[in-house]
Amino acid sequence: MKAIRFNVSIPQYLALKILGALNKGAYYKGLLSTVRLVDIPQPKIVTSEWVKIKVLRCGMCKSDVNAITLSSSPAWTPYCSFPSILGHEVSGQIVEVGSAVENLHVGDIVAISPVLNCKVREIEPECKACQQGLGCCENFAEGRLATGSVIDVCTALNGGYSEYMVAHKSQVFKIPNGTSAEIAALIEPFAIALEAVFTNRPQSGDHVLIIGCGVIGNMVILALRALDIPCKITVLVSSNFTAKLAKSAGADYTITGPHALEKAAEITGGKCYIPLLGQSTMMRGFDKVYDCYSNSGSVNTALRAARTGGVISLIGISDQLKYDPTMIWLKLLTLKGTTFYGFHDWEGKKRHVFEIAIDLVSKKNIKFQNLITHTFKLDEYRKMIDVNINKGKYKTIKTMFVFD
């Protein structure tokens, strides 16, 4: 079968850091490319608790682009193994079911939670994080599978940039009849947004700030509105194009251009103060902040924009950060990491955030199609990467591989 394989060696890494600074195309074109279209055997189910899936759609995530362009922090690498097949925003159709799998059947359309936790790795007793229903496991480098936090950075499995893949029954979530393959593939990023909201939930009357309005920023807005949380939403956007998307999703206010803090102060009733040197700071700002970039600039903005006692969720994945921590102690702020998919109270019981996401999409009739700006066949992967690297040029929000 056809697949997009990712791999990198230390000499290759060092060479590409030099060449990539001059031309980003070096990361995905030519002799040193980190990704290639390959022919590999179709995967086999690992045990009787696994299913085999024909991939229908797979989105390209910013974390995939970061991996391809070697922009992720090396601190991540102990929880990865290579070579691997990228892609974790997957929808597919079950074509084979293990004998110990119940409630999943050949022909079902499914979304896949990509995390390789204790249950998937058949580790007992489960780690403390898994027992508590947290999204991150403490055993990503342990158990019967090769090292890997998620399916697409584990050499023993493969992600959705391929025609077929396998998954443990605990990772597979059936999609209601009538839901498109595109919507099903976007359950994963919607679950990420929901996880951020559940772990940093606004109170009634709070004013929240969302920094960045790509896929995750839009989905944080949709999650807040779908959960009927009575809060005001302001979004810091990069263009009029993304401002329009934010408004369509349910934002109350959008801010673009320079002097963002001053504009935010007008919206919140806050006040900006100018230091001897450096950026302005604001008091009486936002109760909750969701930073969908999590780079040095956005984190510094979040710290200055949050109100005293505020909580900032770092959703975006980036390399090492440089920021001034003064606002953390001056305003008693909390920086909160958020990623992957936990269990939360929903309609009287603990449920996986994927289940909640699917439930909300069905009951609230949430539509994500307007976020999909480009689709590609698998052999067009270089163009797909180019469109993601040059988002402003192509007005890119979500790109997706189409297999059928």
Residue pairs with C-beta under 8 A, 6 or more apart in sequence:
1 39
1 40
1 41
1 42
1 162
1 163
1 164
2 37
2 38
2 39
2 162
2 163
2 378
2 379
3 37
3 38
3 39
3 40
3 85
3 158
3 161
3 162
3 163
3 378
4 35
4 36
4 37
4 38
4 85
4 86
4 87
4 161
4 162
4 378
4 381
5 35
5 36
5 37
5 38
5 40
5 83
5 84
5 85
6 34
6 35
6 67
6 68
6 82
6 83
6 84
6 85
6 86
6 152
7 34
7 82
7 83
7 84
8 16
8 34
8 70
8 82
12 32
12 34
13 70
15 32
16 26
16 27
16 32
16 34
16 70
17 70
19 26
19 32
20 26
20 27
20 69
20 70
24 69
24 389
25 386
26 32
26 33
27 33
27 34
27 68
27 69
27 70
27 385
28 34
28 35
28 68
28 69
28 381
28 382
28 385
28 386
29 382
34 67
34 68
34 69
34 70
35 68
35 86
35 381
35 385
37 378
37 379
37 381
40 85
40 158
40 162
42 52
42 163
42 164
43 52
43 157
43 158
43 164
43 165
43 166
44 52
44 166
45 51
45 52
45 96
45 98
45 166
46 144
46 145
46 166
46 168
47 98
47 100
47 122
48 98
48 99
48 100
48 101
49 98
49 100
49 101
49 168
49 169
50 98
50 101
50 166
50 167
50 168
50 169
51 94
51 96
51 97
51 98
51 101
51 104
51 166
51 167
51 169
51 172
52 94
52 95
52 96
52 97
52 164
52 165
52 166
53 90
53 92
53 93
53 94
53 95
53 110
53 112
53 164
53 165
53 166
53 167
53 172
54 92
54 93
54 94
54 95
54 163
54 164
54 403
55 87
55 90
55 91
55 92
55 160
55 162
55 163
55 164
55 165
55 401
55 403
56 91
56 92
56 93
56 109
56 181
56 184
56 185
56 402
56 403
56 404
57 90
57 91
57 181
57 182
57 184
57 185
57 400
57 401
57 402
57 403
58 87
58 89
58 90
58 91
58 159
58 160
58 161
58 185
58 400
58 401
58 403
59 87
59 89
59 185
59 186
59 188
59 189
59 215
59 398
59 399
59 400
59 401
60 87
60 89
60 384
60 385
60 388
60 398
60 399
60 400
60 401
61 88
61 89
61 189
62 214
62 316
62 317
62 388
63 72
63 317
64 86
64 87
64 88
64 152
65 71
65 385
65 388
65 389
66 72
66 317
66 318
67 86
67 153
68 86
68 385
69 389
71 318
71 319
72 317
72 319
73 318
73 319
73 320
78 141
78 147
79 140
79 141
79 147
79 148
79 149
79 153
80 147
80 148
80 149
80 153
80 154
81 146
81 147
81 148
81 153
81 154
81 155
81 156
82 153
82 155
83 155
84 148
84 152
84 153
84 154
84 155
84 158
84 159
85 152
85 157
85 158
85 159
85 161
85 162
85 165
86 152
86 159
86 160
86 161
87 152
87 159
87 160
87 161
87 162
87 401
88 112
88 114
88 150
88 151
88 152
88 159
88 160
88 188
89 160
89 185
89 186
89 188
89 189
89 400
90 111
90 112
90 114
90 159
90 160
90 165
90 185
90 188
91 109
91 110
91 111
91 112
91 175
91 181
91 182
91 183
91 184
91 185
91 187
92 109
92 110
92 112
92 160
92 165
93 107
93 108
93 109
93 110
94 104
94 105
94 106
94 107
94 108
94 110
94 172
95 106
95 164
96 106
97 104
97 105
97 106
98 169
100 169
101 169
102 169
103 174
104 110
104 169
104 172
104 174
108 174
108 175
109 174
109 175
109 179
109 181
109 184
110 172
110 173
110 174
110 175
110 184
111 172
111 173
111 175
111 184
111 185
111 187
111 188
111 354
111 358
112 151
112 160
112 165
112 167
112 171
112 172
112 173
112 188
113 170
113 171
113 172
113 173
113 188
113 191
113 341
113 352
113 354
114 150
114 151
114 152
114 159
114 171
114 188
115 135
115 136
115 137
115 149
115 150
115 171
115 340
115 341
116 137
116 140
116 145
116 148
116 149
116 150
116 151
116 154
116 157
117 126
117 130
117 137
117 139
118 124
118 126
118 127
118 130
118 137
118 139
118 143
119 126
119 130
119 168
119 170
120 145
120 168
120 170
120 171
121 139
121 142
121 143
121 144
121 145
122 143
122 144
123 139
123 142
123 143
125 131
127 137
127 138
127 139
128 138
129 136
129 137
129 138
130 137
130 138
130 139
133 342
133 343
133 344
133 350
134 342
135 195
135 338
135 339
135 340
135 341
135 342
135 353
136 149
136 339
136 340
137 149
140 147
140 148
140 149
141 147
145 154
145 156
145 157
146 154
146 155
146 156
147 154
148 154
148 155
148 156
148 157
150 159
151 157
151 158
151 159
151 165
151 167
151 171
152 158
152 159
152 160
152 161
157 165
157 166
158 165
159 165
160 401
161 378
161 381
161 401
163 378
163 403
173 187
173 352
173 354
173 355
173 358
175 183
175 184
175 187
175 358
176 358
176 362
179 361
179 362
180 369
181 404
182 368
182 369
182 372
182 400
183 361
183 367
183 368
183 369
185 400
186 215
186 219
186 368
186 371
186 372
186 398
187 354
187 357
187 358
187 361
188 354
189 215
189 216
189 219
190 219
190 222
190 223
190 357
190 361
190 366
190 368
191 341
191 353
191 354
191 356
191 357
192 216
192 219
192 315
192 338
192 339
192 340
192 341
193 216
193 219
193 220
193 222
193 223
193 315
194 219
194 223
194 353
194 356
194 357
194 360
195 338
195 339
195 340
195 341
195 342
195 353
196 220
196 223
196 290
196 313
196 315
196 338
197 220
197 223
197 224
197 227
197 229
197 290
198 342
198 344
198 353
199 313
199 336
199 338
199 342
200 288
200 290
200 311
200 313
200 336
200 338
201 229
202 208
202 224
202 229
202 231
202 287
202 288
203 231
203 287
204 229
204 230
204 231
205 230
205 231
206 231
206 232
206 287
206 288
207 231
207 232
207 233
207 234
207 267
207 268
207 286
207 287
208 224
208 231
208 232
208 233
208 234
208 286
208 287
208 288
208 289
208 290
209 234
209 235
209 236
209 264
209 285
209 286
209 288
209 289
209 290
209 302
209 305
209 306
210 217
210 220
210 221
210 233
210 234
210 235
210 236
210 246
210 251
210 289
210 290
210 292
211 217
211 235
211 236
211 289
211 290
211 291
211 292
211 293
211 298
211 301
211 302
212 236
212 237
212 238
212 291
212 292
212 293
212 298
212 316
213 221
213 235
213 236
213 237
213 238
213 242
213 243
213 245
213 246
213 251
213 254
213 292
214 242
214 292
214 391
214 397
214 398
215 371
215 397
215 398
216 292
216 315
216 316
217 235
217 242
217 246
217 290
217 292
218 245
218 246
218 249
218 371
218 397
219 368
220 290
220 292
220 315
221 233
221 235
221 246
221 249
221 250
221 251
222 249
222 250
222 366
222 368
223 360
224 231
224 233
224 250
225 249
225 250
226 360
226 364
226 366
227 360
231 287
231 288
232 252
232 253
233 250
233 251
233 252
233 253
234 251
234 252
234 253
234 254
234 255
234 264
234 267
234 268
234 286
235 243
235 246
235 251
235 253
235 254
235 255
236 254
236 255
236 256
236 260
236 264
236 301
237 243
237 246
237 254
237 255
237 256
238 256
238 392
239 256
239 392
240 256
241 395
242 397
243 254
243 256
245 370
245 371
245 397
246 254
247 254
248 370
253 267
255 263
255 264
255 267
260 301
260 305
261 272
261 279
261 280
261 281
261 282
261 301
261 304
261 305
262 272
262 280
264 270
264 282
264 285
264 286
264 305
265 271
265 272
265 282
265 284
265 285
268 282
268 284
268 285
268 286
268 307
269 284
270 282
270 283
270 284
270 285
270 307
271 282
271 283
271 284
272 280
272 281
272 282
273 280
273 281
273 282
273 283
274 280
275 281
278 324
279 300
279 304
280 304
281 304
281 327
282 304
282 305
283 307
283 308
283 331
284 307
285 304
285 305
285 306
285 307
285 310
286 305
286 306
286 307
286 310
287 306
287 307
287 310
287 311
288 310
288 311
288 312
288 313
289 302
289 305
289 306
289 310
289 311
289 312
289 313
290 312
290 313
290 315
291 298
291 299
291 302
291 312
291 313
291 314
291 315
291 316
292 298
292 315
292 316
293 316
293 318
294 314
294 315
294 316
294 317
294 318
294 321
295 316
295 318
295 321
296 321
296 322
296 323
298 316
299 312
299 314
299 321
299 323
299 335
300 323
300 324
302 312
303 312
303 323
303 324
303 325
303 327
303 328
303 331
303 333
304 327
306 312
306 327
306 331
306 333
307 331
308 331
308 332
308 333
309 331
309 332
309 333
310 331
310 333
310 334
311 333
311 334
311 336
312 333
312 334
312 335
312 336
313 336
313 337
313 338
314 335
314 336
314 337
314 338
315 338
315 339
317 339
327 333
328 335
341 352
341 353
341 354
342 352
342 353
343 350
343 351
343 352
343 353
344 350
344 351
344 353
344 356
345 351
346 355
346 356
346 359
360 366
368 398
371 397
371 398
372 397
372 398
372 399
372 400
373 394
373 395
373 396
373 397
373 398
373 399
374 384
374 387
374 394
374 396
374 398
374 399
374 400
375 399
375 400
375 401
375 402
376 383
376 384
376 399
376 400
376 401
376 402
377 401
377 402
378 401
378 403
381 401
384 399
384 401
387 394
387 396
387 399
388 396
388 399
390 396
391 397
